[in-house]
Amino acid sequence: MLTLHRAAFLLPDPADPTAPSIADGAVVVRGELVEAVGPYEALAAAHPGARVRDWGAAVLAPGLRNPYGHWLLERAYHPDPREEVGLEPVADGLAGSTDETRCGASARRGLQRMLGYGVTAVAGPFERASVRTAVARSGVVGLPGSGSSGSGSSGSSGSSGSSGSSGGGVGPLDPLAVLPLAQAVYGRVAAGGRADFAVFAVAGVGGAVGLAGAAGAAAVEPAAGGCLATVLGGRLVYRRR
């Protein structure tokens, strides 16, 4: 089944300053791959039977790469809500732990929370078998290390950029809290690539939505903490309630 994701602003490749941006853009997804990218009206006319997910006044962009995966998944502990200690990662809560069951469960919760920030790729290294298994089963792209900028299946990734993203040290679940979009994205949204992308509320939405055309689309930025939806391999794996 075809799904057409529509957003007020589409940024197919924010890491490339020469890449065009699209106002009132859309992405057509078939299975786990992107079939087409372009203006909504043209794609809707070409695919009249597609199911439409209209994200409204939002920006659709490639998913994000979290460069702090080693710390977040192998050292920090992600509490179970039933523990009633909050949802924030507990710094070094897994340091020295040999309980692989506990480590794997924490990693699964951490990965699920990353999806809520638009993360579709996470950097290791992952030394624990339970964490490697959690990453592999999540569908999130596992990268070999924080310094890696290798290509994803959907295209070339953004550079790790600032010193805050190098070394894989302590960092947040949300890459946009510390990195600009061009450095935070992993891959690009392109026909033939894997359908990994996210939809975000627009920073300063009141003024941005009033901008028209490609120039307006190029000027928008997603809001940190503003992920509305995450699509991973064509599947809607997170949607803000």
N, C-alpha and C positions, 0 to 999 in steps of 0.2 A: 504494500500500500504506500502511495506517495503522501508525504506530509509537507506542506508549505508553511514555513515559519516566516512571518511578516513582522517587521519592526520599523519604527520611524527612521532609524538610522542603522545602516549596515556598514561595518568596517571589516572588510575581508582580510586585510593584512596590515594591522597597525604598526608592525615592525618595519615596514617599508614605506618611507616618506613619500615615495612616488606612486604608491598604489592608490587607485581611485577608491573613493568612498561613495556610498549610494544612499540618497535620501529616499524614504519609503521603499526600502529594499526587502528582498526575500531570499530564502534559501530553500531549495527543493531537496528533500531527503528521500531516498529509496533504500530501504534496508539500513545498512550501516554506513552507506556512502552518500556524499553530496552529489546530486545529479545536475543541479544548475544553480547559479547565483546571478542575481540581477535585479532590475526594478520590479516591484510587486505586480503592477498591472500587466506587464509583458509575460511574466511567469505564470500568473493566474490564468491568462488567456491561453497559454500554451499547455497548461495542465488543468483543465476544467474539472477533473474528477478528484483532484487532490484535497485531502483534509487540510483545513487552514487553522493554524495556531497564530492568532493575531496578538502580538505582545504590546501593541499600542505605542505610547510615547516612551520607547526604550531604545537601547543600542544593542545590536547583536554583533558579537566579535568572537574571535577564536577563544577557546578555553585558556585558562591560565596555568602557568608552571609554578609550583611552589618549590623554591630552592632549599627549604629547610626540612626536607623530609626525614633525614637521618635523625635530627633532634626531635622532631614532632612525633615520629612513629617508633623510634627505638629508645628514646630516653624519657620523653614526656609521657605522662599517663593521662588518658582521656577517661574521665569517670563515667560510670554507668549512671543514668538518671536516678535509678533506684537507690544509689548510695547517698543521694541528697547532699552532695557537697559542691554543687554547681556543675557547669559544663566546661569551664575553662581548663586547658591542659595544666596538669600539675608538673611543674618543672622538675626534671630528674626523678620523676615518680617511678620510673622503671630501671633506674641506674642500679646495676648489681643484681637485678632480679633474674632468677633462673626459671621462673614459672612461665613456660612458653604459652600455655593456655591463656593466662592473664595478659601476656604481651600481645598475643594475636587478637584477643577480644578488644583490647585498647586500640590497636592499630585499625581494626575495622571501624570502630566508632570515630577515630580521628579522620579516616578517609571519608566517611559519610559526612562529617562536618565540613571537610574541605569542599565537597561537592556543593555545599550551600554557599560557597564563595566563588563558584565558577571554575574551580580547579579541575583540570583534566589530565595533568601530568605532574609527577612529583619526583624530586631528585633524591637519590640515595647518598652514599651506599647503604644497602640494606644487608646487615650481617646476620640478623636473626632469621631462622627458617620460617618462623610463624609470621613474621612481618612480610617476608618475600611472598608467602602464600596469600596473605591478605591483600597485598598490592595486586598480585596477578589475578585474583578472583574478582577484584573490584571493577576491573575494566579500565581503571586509570592507568595511563602510560607510566611505567617505571623507568626512570633515567638513571644511568650508572653513577652520577655524582653531581654535586652542586655546580661544578664548573662546566658541565656538559651543555653544549648548545647544538647538539645533533639534531638532524631532521626528524620530525614526526611523520607518521603515515599520512597526515593531511597537508604536509608542506614543511618549509623550513621554520625553525623556532626562532624566537627572539633571543637576543644576547642577554647574558646574565647581568651585564651592565655594572651597576654601582657596587661598591665594596660591601654594602649590606647584603648582597645576594651571593657573595663569594665565600667559600669556606664551609657553607652549610651549617652555620652556627645557629644560635637561638633566633627564632623568628616567628611571625604570626601565622595563623591559618589562612589569612587573607593576603595574598601577594600585593594587592592594590593598596594595602595600608602602608607599604614601604617602597613600592616600585611604580614608576609610570607605566601606563598601559603598554607602550612599545617594548618595554623590557620584561613585562610580566607575561605576555602572551606566549603560547606554545603552538607553533604551526600557523596555518592560515585557513580560511574557509574558501575552498576552491573545488570546482567540479572534478570528480574522480577521487577526491580525498576522503578520508574517514570523517564522518559527521560528528566531530567533537567541537562544540562551541557553547557559548553562554550568552544569556540575555541579562542586561543590567539596567537599572534605573539610571537616568542621565544626571550627571552632576550639574546643578544649576538648571534644572529642567524647565523652569519658567521662561528663561530667555532662549534656551537652546532649541526648544521645539518650534519657536517662532522663526528660526532661520530656515531658509529655503534652499533647495538645490544641493549640488555636490559640495559647495563651499561651506554650507551649513553643516553637512554631515561630517566634513573633515574637522570641524571645530568642536565637536562634542567629545566628552569624556565620560566614561562610566563612573558612577559613584562608588567609592570604597565602601564595602559592606552592603552594596546595593544589588547583589545578584538576585534576579527574579526566577531564573530557570537555568538548568545545566543539561545539555544533551551530550551523551557519551555513546559513540558508536551508533548513532541514530536513535537511541532510546532516551526518553525524557526521564532522567534519574533524579532530578530535584526540581521542585516547583514551590516557590514561596507561598505560604498560605495567607 
